[in-house]
């Protein structure tokens, strides 16, 4: 019998000063058995950075034809495809063909830098692609905030994200690679 996903609940208050977006989100996050707290919390951080009332987590890690997070319009067209990690060029090319905007968020430090050096020139042709590197040390600290039930605040200003659970807070810097 297959191991089922672990369900996490998050009450997320987003205050995005850069986009003038302020909203409370009640999120249910299914963590795949092979997913770590780090990756799950990276999904939550990226959700915060792109928060929208229509933004949704997908089946993610368990499917090949969906991103980790997406924003669809009312006609089911993908407006924003959001991927975490270091996808290969073929997957990025397919995402760029399916969505109006594609964002990739890396969070693994030196491994992400090596990936970017190898793939950067192949991705320059995609005008609607954005690649962002999240500070790996801060992401490790964010993983420590993972709980089955979370009450979090996300504050975004000047491309910096701070996530707090009321007791601890983690500031995450973004580095725009593309």
VENPE-V780240 format. One record per backbone hydrogen bond with DSSP energy under -1.0 kcal/mol. CO is the residue of the C=O (numbers start at 1). NH is the residue of the N-H. If there is no record, write none. Layout:
CO|NH  CO|NH
This chain:
6|31  8|29  9|150  10|27  11|152  12|25  13|154  14|23  15|156  16|20  16|21  21|16  23|14  25|12  27|10  29|8  31|6  32|35  36|40  37|41  38|42  39|43  40|44  41|45  42|46  43|47  44|48  45|49  46|50  52|55  56|70  59|62  60|63  68|58  69|82  70|56  71|79  71|80  73|76  77|73  78|100  79|101  80|71  81|103  82|68  82|69  83|105  88|92  89|93  90|94  91|95  92|96  93|97  94|98  95|99  101|81  102|130  103|83  104|132  105|85  106|134  108|111  109|113  110|114  111|115  112|116  113|117  114|118  115|119  116|120  119|123  123|126  126|129  128|102  130|104  131|177  131|178  132|106  133|175  135|139  136|140  137|141  138|142  139|143  142|145  143|146  148|9  150|11  152|13  153|164  154|15  155|162  156|17  157|160  160|157  161|172  162|155  163|170  164|153  168|165  170|163  172|161  173|135  175|133
